[in-house]
Amino acid sequence: MAEEIIAEPNFEKLCSKIIDSDNQIRFAAFVNDKSKILHSAQRDNLDSLLADHEVGMSIHYTLERWRKAQNFTFRLGKERLTFTEYDHVTLVTIPFKGKLLLVSTEPRISYDPIIEKVNSILTNWENP
C-alpha cells in the first residue's frame, strides 16, 4: 500500500502574501520544531531590530515558550495564537501545519484586522 504524501506549503509564497497583506507587518517567518527558519520575509526598507544571532535566540525562546504552553492543551484546548508586545515591536505566533508562523508588527496598533487577514491567508491556503 502506498503512503500518502502530504505536500509542504510553499512558505515563500505564504510569507510574501502575509507581508503584502498589511503595511503594519514588518516580518513573517515559518519555523520548524528545531528552530530552523524554513522561509522568512521582511518588509522592504525596514532594518531588522535584531542581529542575526539574536533572531535565532528569539526563535528558540518562542519555541521553548510554545512547548511549555502545550502542557495545558488538555485543559485549555489548542493554542491558536499568542502576542508578545514590546516597546518597539509586537510578536505574534500562530501554529500552522506542525510549524510556527512568526509575525512581527509595528507596536501599539489594532491587531484584530491583521490577525483576520493572516488567518484568512492561512485558511485559504489550506482550503483552496
Sequence and secondary structure as in RCSB ss.txt:
>XXXX:A:sequence
MAEEIIAEPNFEKLCSKIIDSDNQIRFAAFVNDKSKILHSAQRDNLDSLLADHEVGMSIHYTLERWRKAQNFTFR
LGKERLTFTEYDHVTLVTIPFKGKLLLVSTEPRISYDPIIEKVNSILTNWENP
>XXXX:A:secstr
          HHHHHHHHHHH TTEEEEEEE TTS EEEEEE TT   SS HHHHHHHHHHHHHHHHHHGGGHHH
H     EEEE SS EEEEEEETTEEEEEEE SSS HHHHHHHHHHHHHHHH  
